[in-house]
Amino acid sequence: MTEKLEERISIKNYTQRKVITNFSPKRQLQRPTFKTMASSTQVADATAKQDKITAPYGSWKSPITADVVSGASKRLGGIAVDDHGHLFWVESRPSESGRAVLVREADKPGEEPTDITPKEFAVRTTAQEYGGGAFTISGDTVIYSNYKDQRLYKQSIKSKDSSPVPLTPDYGGPVVSYADGVFDLRFNRFVTVMEDRRVSSTNSTTTIVAVGLSDKSIEEPKVLVSGNDFYAFPRIDPKGERIAWIEWGHPNMPWDKTELWVGYISENGDVHNRICVAGCDPTLVESPTEPKWSSKGELFFITDRKSGFWNLYKWIESVNEVQAIYSLDAEFSTPLWVFGINSYELIQNNEGKNLIACSYRQNGRSFLGILDDVQSSLSLLDIPFTDIDHMTSWNRCLYVEGASAIHPSSVAKVNLDDYGSKVVDFKIIWSSSPDSLKYESYFSLPELIEFPTEVPGQNAYAYFYPPSNPIYQASQEEKPPLLLKSHGGPTSETRGILNLSVQYWTSRGWAVVDVNYGGSTGYGREYRERLLNKWGIVDVNDCCSCGKFLVDNGKVDRERLCITGGSAGGYTTLAALAFKETFKAGASLYGVADLSMLRAETHKFESHYIDNLVGTEEDYFERSPINFVDRFSCPIILFQGLDDKVVPPDQARKIYLALKKKGLPVALVEYEGEQHGFRKAENIKFTLEQQMLFFARLVGRFTVADEIDPIRIDNLD
């Protein structure tokens, strides 16, 4: 088969995908710690073990197909409640090429939710590339960023047939973005973060601005706060007299060092008499986040001063001091990769007592609780979720974004008793995969493992998913192949929740381990900062240590260890394959091959992030896999979006050409219209299937049960 014919066949049903086939231009390990994140509702195997079909690992048939996975890949883009208690959310739909739609919950049980966003619009901002905080609701009005032109629009939420009205100027293209806005009822305006890329797309100007809500004319936004590199969380007090915000500057990221400020609003709407509340003390290293005003005008926020864990605090305005509300070695917030984070809510119980509904992460799982700031006491709420992202509230009801080992990403309505201390009802309103429970007998439950790293006395964490299928089993002599997943960020965290893309592998007889290497979040600042100046070392070593740990404890086959990752996880994948010999094959999804190229071409938000993670110019060279192609010794498949501004396509092309020239089996798949992370159902499906087939052909020693058309692999086919 010729290369041109192969390319034409492979894109027959995927007109925007391009498959590149000829592109031109020790220490002794400790005993394992395994803790199953299981639910008591886990369904037992459908067939007794002795009645199962014996077949090689990796060859098992499963109803969790790539179509099921791609169809279940709806993403949540935020939740809100209107004044009448109606829940709204933004969902990104792979079936509509990733279009993000504002949806209102059904009025009655059995009815369908209502799309608010017209079909020619999409609710998504590109501020700081990663977006978030794209819509805000007040009264019967929603204001949102439209993806195509990045302008702000307002629209009535009373009817799905209402038309959006633009609020910001048309600059001839999506060169100005907005995020994280709030209504300012005192001045009839919308206060929001604005990112202006008209002068430079790589060195944008970020400010806090006011956008008028008058229907008379569209005017230039009025700048309220400026002068620093980045801003987030503009929040106005109930009387409209004070505004709080978070700001930070290069070279810091928002989890390294930020400042919380309060400004007083004058009669003409300007911000004056600014006070730094937290983050300005040179003797303290902290990253305050999530400021929020109570109905009484008290300012609450989260910071990680002294303890190194993000905990809740309150501002004492009269003396400009801060007071810890409750101290715990746990994370009450998450890194500010996207706008619109909301980890806690200020609520009242039936007696009028002010309480704080909050979530935190500790020991690899999330908890939901009610905090009494007067008594400094925390009461846990019993809900099925073991993972919680964001929340909002209305009366004594919480709406919680969460998941568990058997619940996919969902939004649940949590009704509290009159005292706000107990859950009286729990109901899932939205699910990224509402049909997932039909596959429960196939689910592999994550086992939280703690394993030793190369640094004596230091451990790291991961979630291990053993093969699971009620119909099949392997022979007792065989160990399963392992797919090790390295998460992106790298300042991020993987979580032990139901992810059908993981179950796709485990239900076919693969073991999967998802690693929270040193530098991951969820374990405090000290753990997070293990990666400073050591990206490409600590993460790589921890992933290799985890793979060896599972081999030494008889869980997986040493000769069939594979690694995959996206973005920063793609870099860890490539670095592990270049500088170590632990893995036998790898898949990089929009991963980094050249650190210097990444630094030169990346966007403003992360333009100094790489320096903090890498270090000197020599380190940039020594840790870039592209500079050491001679050290690669195993097959690699690469997937890349052509509209990616975070990791430009040249990265994947460069590594592909180098490996092809060396003679290693390699393939590159490029997707038109995809950015950093794949949103289209057909591309999600294709990526999953081709990874599976690539590994099966090159290291598997089994035949995949699914009918998958193979793409051409250079230096193999």
C-alpha positions in Angstrom: 0.0 0.0 0.0 1.5 3.4 -1.0 1.7 6.2 1.6 -0.7 8.4 -0.3 -3.3 5.7 -0.7 -2.9 4.8 3.0 -3.4 8.5 4.0 -6.5 8.7 1.8 -8.1 5.6 3.3 -7.3 6.6 6.8 -9.1 9.9 6.6 -12.1 8.6 4.6 -14.5 9.2 7.5 -12.5 11.8 9.3 -12.2 14.6 6.9 -10.4 16.9 9.3 -7.8 14.4 10.4 -4.4 14.0 8.8 -2.3 10.9 9.4 1.3 11.8 8.6 3.2 9.1 6.9 5.7 11.1 4.8 5.9 14.6 6.2 8.4 17.1 4.6 9.5 20.8 5.7 18.4 1.2 42.6 17.0 1.0 45.7 15.0 -2.0 47.3 11.3 -1.2 46.8 9.1 -1.3 49.8 6.0 -3.4 50.2 3.1 -1.8 48.3 0.3 0.3 49.8 -2.9 -0.5 48.0 -6.2 1.1 49.1 -9.3 0.4 46.9 -11.4 3.5 46.2 -14.4 1.1 46.0 -18.1 1.7 46.5 -20.3 -0.7 48.3 -22.6 -0.7 45.3 -20.0 -2.2 43.0 -21.7 -5.0 41.1 -20.1 -8.5 41.6 -18.8 -10.3 38.5 -21.6 -11.5 36.3 -20.0 -15.0 36.0 -18.2 -17.1 38.5 -14.5 -17.1 37.8 -14.3 -20.7 36.8 -16.9 -20.1 34.1 -15.1 -17.2 32.5 -13.5 -17.5 29.1 -9.8 -17.7 29.3 -8.1 -15.4 26.8 -4.9 -13.3 26.7 -4.9 -9.9 28.4 -5.6 -7.2 25.9 -7.7 -9.4 23.7 -11.0 -9.3 25.7 -14.2 -8.1 24.2 -15.9 -5.1 25.9 -19.1 -3.1 25.4 -17.1 0.0 26.5 -16.2 0.9 22.9 -14.4 4.0 21.7 -17.8 5.3 20.5 -19.1 5.0 24.0 -16.1 6.8 25.4 -16.1 9.6 22.9 -19.9 10.0 23.3 -19.4 10.2 27.1 -16.8 13.0 26.9 -19.0 15.9 27.6 -17.2 18.5 29.6 -18.6 20.8 32.2 -17.8 24.5 31.8 -19.3 25.9 35.0 -22.5 25.9 37.0 -24.8 28.7 38.3 -28.2 29.1 39.9 -30.6 31.9 39.1 -32.8 33.9 41.6 -35.6 31.3 41.3 -33.4 28.3 42.1 -33.0 27.0 38.6 -29.7 25.3 37.8 -27.7 26.3 34.7 -24.6 24.8 33.4 -22.3 24.9 30.4 -21.5 21.6 28.7 -19.1 21.0 25.9 -20.4 18.5 23.3 -18.1 16.3 21.3 -21.0 15.5 19.0 -21.1 19.2 18.0 -17.3 19.6 17.5 -16.9 20.6 21.2 -19.4 23.5 21.1 -20.1 24.8 24.6 -23.8 25.4 25.4 -25.6 27.0 28.3 -28.3 24.7 29.5 -31.1 25.1 32.0 -32.3 22.2 34.1 -35.7 20.7 33.3 -38.7 22.2 35.1 -40.3 18.9 35.9 -39.0 15.3 36.2 -39.1 13.5 32.9 -38.7 16.7 30.9 -35.6 17.5 28.9 -33.2 20.4 29.9 -33.4 23.5 27.8 -30.6 24.9 25.6 -30.3 28.6 26.2 -27.5 29.3 23.7 -28.5 29.7 20.1 -26.9 27.3 17.7 -24.6 29.9 16.1 -23.1 30.8 19.5 -20.9 28.9 21.9 -20.1 29.9 25.5 -16.4 29.8 25.8 -13.6 32.3 26.5 -9.9 31.9 25.4 -8.6 34.2 28.1 -5.2 32.9 29.2 -5.7 30.2 26.6 -7.4 27.8 29.1 -10.5 30.0 29.7 -13.0 29.3 32.4 -15.5 31.7 34.0 -17.2 32.3 30.6 -20.7 33.2 31.9 -22.4 34.9 34.8 -26.1 35.0 35.8 -28.0 37.7 37.7 -31.7 38.0 37.8 -33.1 36.9 34.4 -30.0 37.8 32.5 -26.9 35.9 31.5 -23.7 37.5 30.3 -21.2 35.3 28.4 -18.2 35.2 26.1 -19.0 33.9 22.6 -16.2 31.6 21.3 -16.1 32.7 17.7 -15.6 36.5 18.2 -14.8 36.5 22.0 -17.2 39.4 22.5 -19.4 39.6 25.6 -23.2 39.2 25.0 -26.2 39.5 27.3 -29.2 37.3 26.9 -32.5 36.7 28.7 -32.7 33.3 30.3 -36.5 33.4 30.5 -36.8 32.0 27.0 -34.6 29.8 24.8 -35.7 32.0 21.8 -34.3 35.2 23.2 -31.5 36.7 21.1 -28.0 37.6 22.4 -27.1 41.3 22.4 -23.4 42.3 22.1 -22.0 44.4 24.9 -18.3 44.9 23.8 -16.9 46.3 20.7 -16.2 44.3 17.5 -12.4 44.4 17.0 -12.5 42.5 13.7 -11.6 39.2 15.2 -11.2 37.3 18.5 -8.4 39.5 19.8 -9.9 40.6 23.1 -11.2 38.1 25.6 -13.1 38.4 28.9 -13.5 36.1 31.9 -14.5 35.8 35.5 -17.0 38.6 35.5 -19.6 39.8 38.1 -22.5 42.2 37.9 -22.1 45.6 39.5 -25.7 46.6 40.2 -24.8 50.0 41.7 -23.4 51.3 38.4 -25.4 49.0 36.1 -22.2 47.5 34.7 -20.3 44.2 34.4 -16.9 44.0 36.0 -14.6 41.4 34.4 -11.0 40.4 33.6 -10.1 41.5 30.1 -7.2 40.1 28.1 -6.2 42.4 25.1 -4.1 40.7 22.4 -4.5 43.5 19.8 -0.9 44.7 20.1 0.7 41.3 20.8 -0.7 37.8 20.8 2.2 36.5 22.9 2.4 39.5 25.3 -1.2 40.5 25.9 -2.3 43.1 28.4 -4.6 42.0 31.2 -6.7 44.4 33.3 -9.9 44.5 35.3 -12.5 46.5 33.4 -16.1 47.7 33.6 -18.5 47.0 30.7 -21.7 49.1 30.6 -25.0 47.3 30.4 -27.0 50.1 28.8 -28.8 49.3 25.6 -28.0 52.7 24.1 -24.6 52.1 22.7 -21.5 49.9 22.8 -18.5 51.6 24.4 -14.9 50.7 25.1 -14.6 49.0 28.5 -13.5 51.2 31.3 -10.2 50.1 33.0 -10.6 49.9 36.8 -7.4 48.0 37.8 -4.2 47.7 35.8 -0.4 47.5 36.0 0.3 43.9 36.9 0.7 40.9 34.5 -2.4 39.0 35.6 -5.7 39.4 37.4 -8.5 37.1 38.6 -11.5 37.0 40.9 -12.8 40.5 40.7 -15.5 40.4 43.4 -17.7 43.3 44.5 -19.2 43.6 48.0 -23.1 43.6 48.5 -23.2 47.4 48.6 -21.0 48.0 45.6 -18.6 50.0 47.7 -15.5 47.7 47.7 -13.9 45.4 45.1 -11.5 42.5 45.9 -9.3 40.8 43.4 -6.2 38.6 43.0 -3.2 39.7 41.0 0.3 38.3 40.3 3.2 39.0 38.0 6.0 37.3 36.2 7.8 35.0 36.9 5.2 33.6 39.3 2.3 31.3 38.5 -0.8 31.8 40.6 0.0 28.8 42.8 3.5 30.2 43.5 2.8 33.7 44.8 -0.2 36.0 44.4 -1.6 39.0 46.1 -5.1 39.8 47.4 -6.1 43.4 47.1 -9.2 45.4 48.1 -10.1 48.7 46.5 -12.8 51.2 47.4 -15.2 52.4 44.7 -15.8 56.1 44.4 -19.0 57.9 43.5 -18.0 57.9 39.8 -17.2 54.2 39.8 -13.4 54.4 39.9 -11.3 52.2 42.2 -9.1 54.1 44.7 -7.5 53.7 48.1 -6.2 50.2 47.5 -5.1 47.9 50.3 -3.1 44.7 50.1 -4.8 42.1 52.2 -2.5 39.1 51.7 0.5 38.2 49.7 2.5 41.4 50.2 4.5 40.4 53.3 8.0 39.6 52.1 8.5 37.2 55.0 5.6 35.0 53.9 5.4 32.9 50.7 1.7 32.4 49.9 -0.8 32.3 47.0 -4.2 33.7 48.2 -7.1 32.8 46.0 -10.9 32.8 45.8 -12.0 36.0 47.6 -15.7 36.2 48.4 -17.9 38.7 50.2 -20.5 37.6 52.7 -24.0 39.2 52.8 -22.7 41.2 55.8 -19.7 42.5 53.8 -17.1 40.3 55.4 -14.3 39.2 53.0 -13.3 35.5 53.0 -10.5 33.9 51.0 -8.2 30.9 50.8 -4.4 31.0 51.1 -1.5 28.6 51.9 0.6 30.8 54.2 2.7 29.1 56.9 1.2 25.6 56.6 1.7 25.2 52.9 -1.9 24.0 52.5 -4.7 26.1 51.0 -7.0 26.9 54.0 -9.8 29.4 54.6 -9.2 32.8 56.1 -11.1 36.0 56.9 -10.0 39.7 56.5 -10.3 41.9 59.6 -10.7 45.2 57.9 -10.4 47.5 60.9 -6.8 46.4 61.5 -6.0 45.0 58.0 -5.1 41.6 59.4 -6.2 38.1 58.4 -7.5 35.4 60.6 -7.4 31.7 60.0 -10.9 30.1 60.1 -9.9 26.5 60.2 -6.5 24.9 59.9 -6.1 21.5 58.3 -3.3 19.7 56.3 -5.6 19.6 53.3 -6.2 21.6 50.1 -9.4 23.7 50.1 -8.7 25.0 46.6 -7.0 24.1 43.4 -4.4 25.7 41.1 -5.8 28.6 39.0 -5.4 27.1 35.6 -8.8 28.3 34.6 -11.0 31.2 35.7 -14.1 30.7 37.7 -12.9 28.3 40.4 -15.5 28.1 43.3 -14.5 25.7 46.1 -16.7 27.1 48.8 -20.1 28.8 49.4 -21.3 31.2 52.1 -24.8 29.9 53.3 -27.3 30.4 56.1 -29.2 27.8 58.0 -32.8 28.0 59.2 -31.7 29.9 62.3 -30.0 32.6 60.2 -26.5 31.4 61.2 -23.8 32.0 58.7 -22.0 28.8 57.6 -19.4 27.9 55.0 -20.0 25.0 52.7 -16.6 23.8 51.5 -14.7 21.0 49.9 -11.1 19.9 50.4 -8.7 17.2 49.2 -6.7 15.0 51.6 -5.0 11.6 51.1 -6.1 11.3 47.5 -9.9 12.0 47.8 -12.3 14.9 48.3 -14.5 15.7 51.3 -17.6 18.0 51.5 -18.2 19.8 54.8 -19.9 22.6 56.6 -17.6 25.0 58.5 -18.8 27.2 61.4 -16.3 30.0 61.4 -17.4 31.3 64.8 -16.8 28.0 66.5 -14.1 27.0 64.1 -15.6 23.5 63.7 -16.0 21.4 60.6 -18.8 18.8 60.0 -18.5 16.4 57.1 -21.4 15.7 54.8 -22.0 12.2 53.7 -22.4 12.1 49.9 -21.4 9.4 47.3 -18.8 11.6 45.6 -15.2 11.0 46.5 -14.1 13.8 44.2 -15.4 17.4 44.2 -14.5 20.2 41.8 -16.8 23.3 42.2 -20.1 24.2 43.9 -22.8 26.8 44.0 -25.7 27.2 46.4 -29.3 28.4 46.7 -31.2 28.6 50.0 -30.2 25.4 51.9 -29.3 23.5 48.8 -25.8 22.9 47.3 -25.1 22.1 43.7 -21.9 20.1 43.6 -19.7 19.1 40.7 -18.2 15.7 41.6 -17.5 12.1 40.7 -16.5 8.8 42.3 -15.2 5.4 41.2 -18.6 4.5 39.8 -20.0 8.1 39.1 -18.6 9.9 36.1 -18.3 13.7 36.2 -21.7 14.9 37.4 -23.6 17.7 39.1 -25.6 16.7 42.1 -28.3 18.6 44.1 -27.5 18.2 47.8 -30.4 19.3 50.1 -29.4 20.1 53.7 -31.5 20.0 56.9 -32.7 23.1 58.6 -29.5 23.4 60.6 -27.3 23.0 57.5 -25.4 20.1 59.1 -26.8 16.9 57.4 -27.7 15.8 53.9 -31.5 15.0 53.6 -31.4 14.3 49.8 -28.8 13.7 47.1 -29.8 13.7 43.4 -27.7 13.8 40.3 -29.0 16.5 37.9 -26.4 16.2 35.1 -24.0 13.5 34.1 -21.2 13.5 31.5 -22.2 9.9 30.8 -25.7 9.1 32.0 -25.6 5.6 30.6 -22.4 4.6 32.2 -24.0 2.5 35.0 -25.0 -0.1 32.4 -21.3 -1.0 32.2 -20.8 -1.2 36.0 -20.0 -4.9 36.0 -17.0 -4.1 33.8 -15.6 -1.3 36.0 -12.1 -1.5 37.5 -12.0 0.3 40.8 -9.0 2.5 41.5 -6.6 1.4 44.2 -4.7 4.3 45.8 -1.1 3.3 46.0 1.9 4.9 47.7 5.2 3.9 46.3 8.9 4.8 47.1 10.7 7.3 44.8 14.4 7.5 44.0 14.8 10.0 46.8 15.3 8.0 50.1 12.3 8.6 52.5 10.1 10.2 49.8 7.0 8.5 48.5 4.7 9.4 45.6 1.1 8.4 44.8 -0.9 6.8 42.0 -4.2 5.2 41.2 -3.9 1.6 40.0 -6.7 0.0 37.9 -6.4 -3.8 37.5 -7.9 -5.5 34.5 -11.6 -6.2 35.0 -14.2 -8.0 32.8 -17.0 -10.3 34.0 -16.7 -12.5 31.0 -13.0 -13.0 30.5 -9.9 -14.0 32.5 -6.3 -14.6 31.6 -4.2 -17.7 32.4 -2.6 -17.7 35.8 0.8 -17.6 34.3 0.3 -14.3 32.4 0.7 -10.8 33.8 -1.2 -8.0 32.2 0.3 -5.2 30.0 0.4 -1.8 31.8 -0.6 1.6 30.5 1.0 4.3 32.7 -0.7 7.6 32.4 1.2 10.8 33.2 -1.1 13.8 33.7 -0.7 17.2 32.2 0.0 20.5 33.9 2.4 19.5 35.2 1.1 21.4 38.3 -2.1 19.4 38.3 -3.5 16.2 39.7 -5.1 13.0 38.4 -8.0 11.7 40.4 -9.5 8.3 41.2 -12.8 8.7 39.5 -14.8 6.9 36.8 -13.2 7.7 33.5 -14.5 5.5 30.6 -11.3 6.1 28.7 -9.5 4.2 31.5 -12.2 1.5 31.6 -11.8 1.1 27.8 -8.4 -0.3 28.6 -9.0 -2.3 31.8 -12.1 -4.0 30.4 -10.0 -5.3 27.5 -7.4 -6.8 29.9 -5.0 -3.9 30.4 -3.8 -2.7 33.8 -3.7 1.1 34.0 -1.9 3.3 36.6 -2.5 7.1 36.8 0.5 8.7 38.5 0.6 11.8 40.8 4.3 12.3 40.5 6.2 14.8 42.7 5.0 18.3 41.6 1.4 17.3 41.5 -1.3 19.2 43.4 -3.5 18.0 46.2 -0.7 17.2 48.6 0.4 20.7 49.7 3.0 23.2 48.6 6.0 21.1 49.6 4.9 18.2 47.4 4.0 20.6 44.6 7.4 22.3 44.7 9.3 19.0 44.2 9.2 19.8 40.5 10.8 23.3 40.7 13.9 23.2 38.5 13.5 19.4 38.2 10.8 19.0 35.5 11.9 16.1 33.3 13.7 14.5 36.3 11.3 14.1 39.3 8.2 13.3 37.1 10.1 10.9 34.9 11.8 9.1 37.9 8.5 8.8 39.7 6.7 7.3 36.7 9.5 4.8 36.2 9.5 4.0 39.9 5.8 3.4 39.8 6.1 1.0 36.9 8.9 -0.9 38.5 7.0 -1.0 41.8 4.0 -2.7 40.1 6.3 -5.2 38.3 8.1 -6.1 41.5 4.8 -6.7 43.3 3.6 -9.1 40.6 0.9 -6.8 39.2 2.0 -6.3 35.6 4.3 -7.7 32.9 7.7 -6.1 32.8 8.0 -6.6 29.1 4.8 -4.8 28.3 5.0 -1.5 30.0 3.6 1.4 28.0 3.3 5.1 28.8 1.0 7.8 27.6 0.3 11.5 28.4 -1.0 14.7 27.1 0.6 18.2 27.1 3.0 18.2 30.0 2.2 14.5 30.4 3.3 14.1 26.8 6.6 15.7 27.7 7.1 13.3 30.6 6.2 10.4 28.2 8.8 11.5 25.7 11.4 12.2 28.4 10.9 8.8 30.0 11.3 7.1 26.6 14.4 9.1 25.8 16.3 9.1 29.1 15.1 5.8 30.7 14.6 2.2 29.5 11.6 1.3 31.7 8.9 1.4 29.0 8.6 -0.5 25.7 6.3 1.9 23.8 4.7 5.3 24.3 2.0 7.7 23.0 2.3 11.4 23.3 -0.8 13.6 22.9 0.1 17.3 22.1 3.3 16.7 24.1 6.5 18.8 24.4 9.7 17.6 22.7 11.7 20.8 22.7 11.7 22.9 25.9 13.4 25.8 24.3 10.9 25.9 21.5 8.1 25.7 24.0 9.5 28.7 25.9 9.9 30.7 22.8 6.5 30.0 21.3 4.1 29.6 24.3 1.5 32.1 25.4 2.0 34.8 28.1 0.3 32.9 31.0 3.0 30.2 30.9 5.9 32.2 29.4 7.9 32.1 32.6 6.4 28.9 34.0 8.9 26.8 32.1 11.9 28.7 33.6 10.7 27.9 37.1 10.4 24.2 36.2 13.6 23.8 34.2 16.3 26.2 35.3 19.4 27.0 33.3 20.0 27.1 29.5 22.0 23.9 29.9 19.0 22.3 31.7 16.8 23.3 28.8 19.0 21.5 26.3 19.8 18.4 28.5 16.1 17.7 29.3 14.7 18.2 25.8 14.0 14.8 24.2 14.5 16.2 20.7 18.2 16.7 21.4 18.7 13.1 22.3 16.9 11.2 19.6 19.8 8.6 19.6 18.6 7.5 23.1 15.1 6.6 21.9 14.8 2.8 21.6 11.1 2.0 21.3 8.0 2.8 19.2 6.1 6.1 19.6 2.8 7.4 18.3 2.0 11.1 18.4 -1.3 13.0 18.2 -1.5 16.8 17.7 -4.1 19.5 17.1 -3.1 21.9 14.4 -4.7 25.0 16.2 -2.7 24.3 19.4 -1.2 27.6 20.7 0.0 26.0 24.0 2.2 23.3 22.4 2.6 24.3 18.7 2.4 21.5 16.1 6.1 21.9 15.2 6.9 20.1 18.4 5.3 16.8 17.3 6.5 17.2 13.7 10.1 17.6 14.9 10.1 14.5 17.0 8.3 12.5 14.3 10.9 13.4 11.7 13.8 12.6 13.9 12.4 9.2 15.0 11.5 8.3 11.4 15.0 9.2 10.3 16.5 7.0 13.1 14.4 4.0 11.9 12.1 3.6 14.9 8.5 2.7 14.4 6.6 6.0 14.6 3.3 7.6 13.5 2.0 11.1 13.7 -1.7 12.0 13.5 -2.7 15.7 13.1 -6.2 17.1 13.6 -7.4 20.2 11.9 -9.6 22.4 14.0 -8.3 21.0 17.3 -6.6 23.0 19.9 -4.8 22.0 23.2 -6.9 18.9 24.0 -9.3 17.1 21.7 -12.9 18.1 21.8 -14.4 16.4 18.7 -16.0 13.0 19.2 -14.5 11.5 16.0 -11.0 12.6 17.1 -11.4 11.3 20.6 -12.4 8.0 19.3 -9.7 7.8 16.7 -7.0 8.7 19.2 -8.1 6.0 21.7 -8.4 3.2 19.1 -5.1 4.0 17.4 -3.2 4.0 20.7 -4.7 0.6 21.6 -3.8 -0.9 18.1 -0.4 0.7 18.1 0.6 -0.9 21.4 -1.0 -4.2 20.5 0.9 -4.5 17.3 4.3 -3.5 18.8 4.4 -4.9 22.3 1.1 -6.6 23.0 1.4 -10.3 22.0 -2.4 -10.4 21.5 -5.0 -9.5 18.9 -7.4 -6.7 19.6 -11.0 -7.9 19.6 -12.3 -4.6 18.1 -12.3 -4.0 14.3 -10.0 -1.1 14.0 -8.5 0.1 10.7 -4.7 0.5 11.3 -2.9 3.6 10.2 0.5 3.2 8.6 3.4 3.1 11.0 6.7 4.3 9.6 9.6 1.9 9.8 7.2 -1.0 10.4 4.7 -1.1 7.5 
